[in-house]
Each structure stands twice: as C-alpha cells, then as structure tokens.
Amino acid sequence: MPDFVDQVVLHIKAGDGGNGCASVHREKFKPLGGPDGGNGGRGGNVILEVAANTATLLEYHHRPHRKAENGKQGGGSNRDGANGGDIVIPVPDGTVVKDAVTGEVMIDLIGVGTRYVIAEGGHGGLGNAALASAKRKAPGFALLGEPGDELDVMLEMKSVADVALVGFPSAGKSSLIAALSAARPKIADYPFTTLVPNLGVVTAGDTIFTVADVPGLIPGASQGKGLGHEFLRHVERCNTLVHVIDCATMEPGRDPISDYEVIEAELAAYGKLEDRPRLAVLNKSDVPDARELAEIVTPMLVERGLRVFSISAATHEGLKELTYAMGEMVAAARAAAPVPEPTRLVIRPKQHGDTGFAVRRIDDDTFQVTGVKPERWIRQTDFTNDEAVGYLADRLERLGVEEELTKAGAKAGAEVIIGSMENGYIFDWQPTLNAEAVRQGPRGSDNRLGGQ
C-alpha cells in the first residue's frame, strides 16, 4: 500500500441548487392571499485550498470522490431554502490541477492559503413569489434548481523548493539533507531507501531556502525506468540543481564523472531544466579512497563549468562552505526572477447586436439553439407543468429565439434542439407560442399548449 501519492484523479461534484416552491398564502377569510413560495438554496462549491500541513495526495488516492452539499428546497410563507455547504479540499503547495480528459492545465496552486473554486454549485430555482408579475399574478409553478458542476480533474503535486539534490540512489542525498536541516528522512545503506521527496529548510547567513532530494534517478528514468520518472516533476520548480556524487561507490562501471553525465542526460531528456544553475558535491570524503578520487575528478568537473565541493555528510566536513554557496545561488536566482505583474481586470463589453445565443440549421427540418441563457432556462423548467412550459416559451420569445428561428427558415413542426447535439432538449417548434398570447385557465396550465 503506498504511503506517498503525488498524482491522482479526483471525481468532483458540486451541489445542486434547490428547487423553488410554488405556494399560495392561505389564512382564515383569505383563501387566496397571493403567491408566497420561496426560492431554492444555492448548491455548495468544491474548493481547492493549499494547506501547510498537507504533503501528499494519498487521501484522495483512497477516496477519490468528493461531493458538495445540495441546496435545500424553498418553502411556503416566503421561506428560502438553505444554501448547500461548500467542501474544501486541502492540497499540497505546488499542486497543478489539470482536466483529466483533455490534460489542459486549469490552475497552478502555489502559496499556503491559495484557493480555487474548481466546481461551482448550481443556482437555486426561483419560487412563485419571485416569478409573480402583472401578467402572472399567482404563478402555479416554480423554477427548478440547476445542477452543480461535475468533472474529473487530475491533481499533480510538484515540490516547491529552491534547491534540488539529484544523483544516483545511495549517493548520500538523504544524509546531506539531514545534515543541512532539521529534516529526518529514512536513511539506510541500500538503494532506493528514499521513496518520497524530502524537504528541508536551510539557513545561510541572511538567506533561508528549502532543499529537496529527488529520489530514484537511474539511467532511463526519464523514459519511465525505476522510480525517477515518478519524481522528476519535483525538480521543475527548483531554481538550483546540486549534483550529489558518490565517490566511495564500489559498483562496477561507475565513477563520479560517468554518474554526473548519466544524471545530466536524464535531466536533459526530461527537458525544461537547461537554464538552472548547477554545482557538484563530491560526497563521502571521510573515506580515504573517496578523498583521493575527489581530488582527481574535481578539475574534470570544473572544466564542465561546475563549482565543486568535497564534503562528508557523515562528519559534516565542508558543509558550511556548501551551504553558503547554495545560498548565494538561491539569492541570485531570486534576484533574477521577473517581478510578477499586477492582476488587471479586463472588461470586455458585449459586441453590438450580440443576442447571447445562436441558431444553427442542421438540415431542412432540424435547428439547434445554443447559448448560456436558453440552456440555463431549459434546466430550470419543470416540463410536467404546462404553465412552466408556457413561461419558458415567453422567455425564449422575448430573447428573440423565435424570430431567429424564423429567419433561419424554421416552420411549424420543425425539430428544435436547445443545447448540445448529444444532451440537448428536443422540441417540435410551434411559433404560435408567443409572449403576446394571454394565458387563461387554472393555475399550472397554459391554454396555448392545447394539449401538446
């Protein structure tokens, strides 16, 4: 069973809006006191929030479904339904949110306390008290609540650190981060001891920075071999790379220079890291043979443009110089970082003549209507209530849908689809349903429908 997860698909459902209420005020000697149906409550939102005490996505690996509370239905006596409660999902700092279907990045969550509404709750339906007008003094219907957003998202965690320690397994990265900071990662004398990225906070003079060790890098990691492919993404946010090279390894075919070149090849294959400043750390100098080897390979690494430090994580030899060198590189990277531009609110007025909907002719007898308003009104309509259907016809007519259908060549009896071709609502269009017609009959009916 995994104890660390940095990538997971989350199934999210915001709360549905509550239905409005169709009610008439009644009291003694006043049997028809007017409509008093309240509005439905709003459905709860699903919110992602960066939390300081969250370092893994493990919880969502085990429980990937999250649903906010539905809004409550409105009641008589003008009682509005309660809003559904929001659900807040804590995520680690540095979580990238993607659409699970298209892979498109939706938001990059950085900074404790950052919030993002990933799914909005549905609006509550209006009660008949809110729908009353001069034409409909006592509506016998109410609007339905709208469904909340429902989607699948991929959460991908990327460590937020200033320095990334990279190198072969058992090169001493975990020992180094333990020696530099208060972090206490698991350490053992066998490969792949570290199965999760570890973070430590380091102080060098006035500079305080975070260090992350990236486990599991071996030849072929960028193509999915071993554990490195799972953790290379954690290097992306680090602005400085530190090669930790084992000078005391006894494995055949390995030496400090080839180790460095193999890791560099994997970083290059992964991409997006070419501009990161680097330095090299020759570890385990407390071993006599390792110290001699470090003296031999240091000029070779300097020729490759690296600052080289010979250290021992076990005895803390050379750590002070290394710490200040890393602090200098971090300070330089921070100073060179572009200043974020202030967020600007851009107001884009609607184009003149924009009706907010579109009519498209599919074939001789089929037409499609799309737009935020008509599609929303369809979701709000109770099609078991003729008066509600007549109210929908009035709204569509006032919006200009009937006029545009006529211009497009639609005739009585034509098939009209409001919404998408896959999930839209299909009607047999009757242009006689217009807002100028006068509704008569009992509550909940509309004589224009004529039994249709």
N, C-alpha and C positions, 0 to 999 in steps of 0.2 A: 504494500500500500504506500503511495507516495506521501511524503511529508512536506514537499515543496512543489508548487504548481505556479508557473508564470505565464500560462496561456490557457484560456478556457472559453468555451462558447456559452453564453448566457441567454436564456429564453425569458423575455421580458414582456409583461402585460400590464399596462396602466389600467386604472379603474374606469369602469363605465359610468357615464352620467346617469343620475336617477331620472325616472320619468316624471313629467308634470302631472298634476292632479286635476281632473275635471269634476268640480263640485259646485253645488248651488247652496247659498246660505239659507237656512231654514230655521224659523223660530215661530212661536205661537202667534197667530194672527198675521203672520208674514211668511207664507209658504214659499214664495219665490223672491228672496231678498237679493238676488244678483249672484254672479259667479264669485267664488272665493277659493278656488283651487290654487294651491301654492306651487312654486317651482321645484324641480328636482335638484338635488345637490350635485356639485361637480365631482367627477371621479378623481381619485388620488394620482399624483405623478410618481414616476420612478426616477430617483435622483442618484447620480453617482457622486461620491464625495471622497476626496483624498484624505485619508486618516493617518495620523502619525504612528499609531500602534498596529498598522496592518502592513505586513511584509510579504504576503503570499496570497495567491488566489485559490488556495486549497479548499476553502469553504464552498466555493462555487463549483469546484470540480465534483464535490459530493452532492451538492444541492443546486443544480443549475437553473431551476425555475424560480422566478420572482414575480409576484403579482401585487399590485396596489389595491387598496380597498375601493369598492364601488360607492358611488354617491347614493344617498337614500331618496326614496320617492317622496314627492311633495304630498301634503295633506290638505284637508279642508280647513276652513277658518283662516285661510291665507298663511298656512304653516309651510315654510320652505323645508325641503329635505336637507339633512346634514351633508356636508361635503365628505367625500371619502378621504381617509388618511393617506398621506404620502408615505412612500417607503424609501429609505435612504440606504444605499449600498456602499459600504466603505471599501475603498480600493487603495492599493499602494501608490506612493508617489512615483510618477513616471509611467502611469498606465496609459497605453494607447487604445482607443476604442475604435473598432472597425465594424462596418457592416459585414455580417457573417456570410452573406450571399455574394455581394459584389467585391468585398475586400477593401472598399473605399474607407479612408480614414475619416471618422466623424469628429473626433476631438482628441487632443493630447493633454492629459491631465497632469500638470506639474505644480507643486506647491501645496503644502498642507492647508486644508480648508477650501480648496478649489472645488466648486460644484458645477454639475451639468445635468440639466433635465433631459434624460435620454428618451423618455416616453411620457407624453402629456395625457392627463386624464380627459375623458370626454366631458363635454358641456352638459349640464343638466337641462332637461326639457322644460319649456315654459308651461305653467299651469293656465287654466282657462281664465283666471282673473287677469293675467298679464296679456292674454290674447283678445280681451274684450275691446270692441271698437263701436263706432256709430253704426256700422253695418252688421256686426255680430255683437249684440248687447249681452247675450248669455251663451257663449260658445259651449257646445256639448262635447268638446274634445280637448285634449291637451297634447303637447308635443312630447315625443319620446326622447329619452336621454341618448346622447351619442356614445358609441363605443370608444374606449380608450385605445391609444396606440398599442400595437403588438408587433414585436420584431425580435430577431435573433442578432445578437452582437457578439463580436469576439473581443475579449479583453486580453491585451498583451502587455505584460509588465516588462519595463526596461529600467534597470537600476539607474538612479540619479546619483552620480559620483563624479569627483574631479579627476581622480587618478584610477586607471585600471591596471592591475597586476596581471600580466599574461605570461604564460610559459607552460612547459610540459608538466604533467602530473608529478607530484613529489619533488618539484623544483624548490619548494620552500615558501610558496606564496602565502599559505595559511599561517606558517610560523612567522613570516615577516609582518603580516597584518596584525598578528597578536603582539609582536614586539613593538610595533609602532603605535598601537592604540589600545583601548580597553576591550576591544572585541576578543572573544574567546571561541574561535572556531574549532571544530573537531580536527585533531592532528594525529596522524599515525604514519608508520613507516612503510605503507603500501600505496600503490597508485589508486587514484580516484577516491581518496579519503573524502575530499570535498565534493559534495553533490549539489550544493546550492551556492549562489554568490553570497559572499560575506562582505559586510560593510563595516568600516572603522573610521573614527574621527581622529584626525592628526593635527597637532599644533606645531607650527614652525615660526617662532617669533610672533609677529602680528597676523600671520596668515593661518587661518583654520580651514582645513579642507577634508574631504571624505575620500577614502580609498576603498576600492572594491577588488576582490580577487575573482578572476574568471576561471572557473574550473573546467577540466576536461578537454583542453586543447591538445589534439594529436594530429598527425598527418591525415588529411582527408576530412577534418572536422567541418569545413565549410560545405562539403558535399553530403553531410549527414552521418559521417562515421563517428562512432563513440558518442560522448556527451557534449562535445564542444559546440555542435550545431545548435543545441538547445540553449546555449548560454552566450553565443557570440553577440546576440542582440543587446546584451547588457554592456557591451563595450561602446555602443553608438553614442551614448550621452556623455561619456568621459572625454575630457578635453586634453588629457595627457596619458600616454602609454608608457608603462615601465616593464621592460623585459626582465623577468627573474630567471636567471640561468644557473642550472645546477653544475657546479664544477667538480662535484665528487661522485657523479654517477658512474656506475660500473657496467651499465648496459652496453652490449656490443653495438658498434655502428653509430654511437652517439658521442658528440663532443660539443663544446659551447658554441662554436661557430655554426655547425650544422643545425643545432637546436634553434638558434636565433633565426637562421634562414628559413627553416620549416615553419616556425610560427609566423614570420613575416609573410610567407607565401599564403598561409591560411587567412591572415588578415586582409591581404590584397585580393584574394579570391572572394571574400565576403563583401568587400567594397566599402566605400563611404568613410574610410579611415585614413586616407593618404595624407591629409593635412594635419594630423595630430602630431605634436612634438613627442619625441621619444628619448628615453635614456635606458641604459643597460645596467643591471645589477648582477654581479658575479657572486653567487651565494655559497655558503659553507666554507669560508676561508679559514675556519678553525681547524679544518682537516689539512695536514701538511701538503699532501699531493694536490689538493684543490687550490691551495695558495700559490703553488708553483705554476699550475695550469693557468690560473687567473692572470699571473704576470705575463705569461706567454701570449694569451689571446687579447689582452687589453689593447695593444697597438692595432690589432686587426679590426676591432670594433670601433676604435677611434677613427680609423680610415673610412669607415662606413658612416661617419658623421654623428656618432653617438658619444654622449658623456658617459663614462664608465665608472662604477663604484664597486669596490670589492668589500663585501660585508659578510657578517655571520649573524643570522637571525638568532642562533642559539646563544652566543656570547655578547650580542649587541655591538660587536665591533663594526665601526663605520656607519652606524645608523644615524648619528647626529648629522653628519655631512650629507647623507642621502636625504634625510628629512628636509633640510633647508634647500637642497637642490630641487626637490619636488615642489616645495612651497614657492620657490622662485618661478618655476614653470607654470604653476597654477595661477599665480598673481599676474604673470604676463598674459596668459590666456584670457583671464577675466578682463584685463585692461583692454585687450584687443577685441573683445566681444562687442558687436554692434549694440547700440542703445535702442531698446525697443521703442517703436513709435507709439504715441498715444492712440488709443482706440477712437476712431472717428465715426460718428453716427451719420450715415448717408441716407438722406431722404430722397426717394425716387417717386415723384408724383405719377399717377396713372396717365397713360397716354390718352390724348383727347379722343373720345369716341370708344374707349375701351369699355365693353359691356360686362366684363368679368366672366364671360362664358363663350363657348364656341360651338357652332353647329357644323357637323361634317356629314356629307351624304355618302353612305356606304354603297348603296345600289339604288335602283328605281324606287323601291318601297321601304328602304331602311335608312334611318338617320341616327346620328349619335350626337348627344349633347354632353359636353364636359365643362367643368368649372367648379370652383370652390362652393359657391352659393347653391346652385341646383343640386349638387351631390350631397351637400350637407342637409338641405331641406328634405331630400328623399329619405335620409337616415332618420330624420325626426318625425316622419309621418306614420301614423297608425292606419294601415290600409284596411283594417277591419271596421273603420269608422268612416262613413260616407262624407260627413261634414269635414273631417280632417283631410280627406282626399280633395274635396272642393276647395279648401283653404290652400292646399298645395297648388292647385290649378291657378288660383288667383295670384299667388306669389310668382309663379313662373310667367304668367301673362304680364304682370307689372314689370318684371325684369326684362321682358322683351323676347322671351323664348319663342312664343307663338309667332310673332312677327318674323323672326329669323328663320323659323321652320318654313313659313310660307314663302319667303324669299328663296329658300333653298329648293323649293319645288315639292314640299310635302303636301299630301292631300289627306282628307279624312280617311281613317283606317290604316294609315301608314304606320309602320313599326318604328317606334322611337325608343332608343336606348339612352338612359341617363346614367353616366358613369362609364367605367371601363367596359370593354367588349366581353371580358371574362366574368366580371362580377356586377355588372350594371343592372339596373331595373328596366324591364321592357314593358312598354305601353302601346296600346292601339290608340293613336292620336285622334282626338275629337276636337277640332278647333272651335266648336260651339261653346266649350268651357272657357268663358272669359270673365274678366272681373266686372263687366258691366251687367252681367246677369244677376238677378235678385234671388237670393236663396229663400225658399219658403219651406214649411213643413216642420215637423218636430225636431227637438234637439238631437244631434247625432246623424242627421240626414241632410241631403242636398238634392233638390229636385232636378238639378242639371244633369245628374248622373243617369237618371232614367233607368235605373236597374243595371247599369253597366258594371 
